[in-house]
């Protein structure tokens, strides 16, 4: 057991950048930022979860169906666990970067498998806690159950992720093995996950009233009961305090998890061999050699690196997807309906300015540069030793972020302009403010990553989702993107004036940061 925990501890350290921070010469500067950033992010997510659970529970209470709230949130947790874990299987359980090194250690394969499964469990139980603990508190405020409810809820929460994890790992393993035989495997995975997300957003858009939302949610909950036996057991255990359901839920979850662990232990080496094997075509033909400028070559390299990682695209590209879905919805829905969906007042003729802020938020979530340097990993020396100007390297990373965001802003702004019959001032601001955000986040993300790099990662999950640079960038971008919205209601000033002033400030800050990167960035980059 000690060896399993030691392996898991090392993996956790790598995943959350603890090991890097301990070895860094700037540990005193980096650790507080990282700890504060992670804590703030967790509190923010927990707050959002509580708000969502409380508002949903209030609607259920009005409809007389409050008892389905814990089960519904448990089902959502399981669904999201499956979706997020599928992308973690390759790189965490199978096909991880340091496979050869780990397998050379004097440790039994079964213990290596156990440590990998324990790592996935700890990551998922963290997410489960963020969703279910606030939900339990919200349900307690609305229903005021007996104290035993809280005890049972905490115990059951520890076992919620087990079965969804197994389902996700089976799906992820099959996808990884099959995809390893194809050239464009990541594209298929990306399309599937994006389709799930789009369907969820469509469901959210169509559920435009509390009564309709309650009816749809009740129908979904009943369907979940029929498809997922453990959901019904969870409801009976938590809401009805049924001892048999508690024992069955825990027993089935543990039994399935142990059985899967034994099966993985037997096939662990063979599955990794298939995933890590490289396949080449036998009909290779020599073609013409193409030549391009250093900037264009670096930009193509950045684009290939970006689209080769499903996790990278999913964690930085959904802001653009949300923007597109909202824009398309504007062609079919009225201003009043859209205002109800995004929970803001219409504000008459100023609704276009709210759209500008919402587009800015979507762009702020598309921060590719916050981990672009870290993703170079141990290959960073190749860029450093190449006869390339550091400014050209930085510009290629910034340009990719701009290419992903600015054209999307322009196209979606025109769609919204047509769909909602907005004024030319609204169109101008819907383009200006998000574009200013695009320049700001591109440069800011690169600057933060220069200051907080993680080059010794073994799984890209630790860089894209849990690194200090990504955490700081996400938190700051979320705050600054909603700042115009806060000022709009705090000050008695026209929204167009606030948005224009915000765009000007972002442009000035972007210019200052870009100047700093071009003057000081070369030295920082050379020391990485």
Secondary structure, 3 states (H helix, E strand, C coil): CHHHHHHHHHHHHHHCCHHHHHHCCCHHHHHHHHHHHHHHHHHHHHHHHHHHHHHHHHHHHHHCCHHHHHHHHHHHHHHHHHHHHHHHHHHHHECCCCHHHHHCCCCCHHHHHHHHHHHHHHHHHHHHHHHHHHHHHHHHHHHCCCHHHHHHHHHHHHHHHHHHHHHHHHHHHHHHHHHCCCCCHHHHHHHHHHHHHHHHHHHHHHCCCHHHHHHHHHHHHHHHHHHCHHHHHHHHHHHHCCHHHHHHHHHHHHHHHHHHHHHHHHHHHHHHHHHHCCCCCCCCCCCCCCCCCHHHHHHHHHHHHHHCCHHHHHHHHHHHHHHHHHHHHHCCCCHHHHHHHCCCCCCHHHHHHHHHHHHHHHHHCCCCHHHCCHHHHHHHHHHHHCCCCHHHHHHHHHHHHHHHHHHHHHHHHHHHHHHHCCCHHHHHHHHHHHHHHHHHHHHHHHHHHHHCCCCCCCCHHHHHCCCHHHHHHHHHHHHHHHHHHHHHHHCCCCHHHHHHHHHHHHHHHHHHHHHHHHHHHHHHHHHC
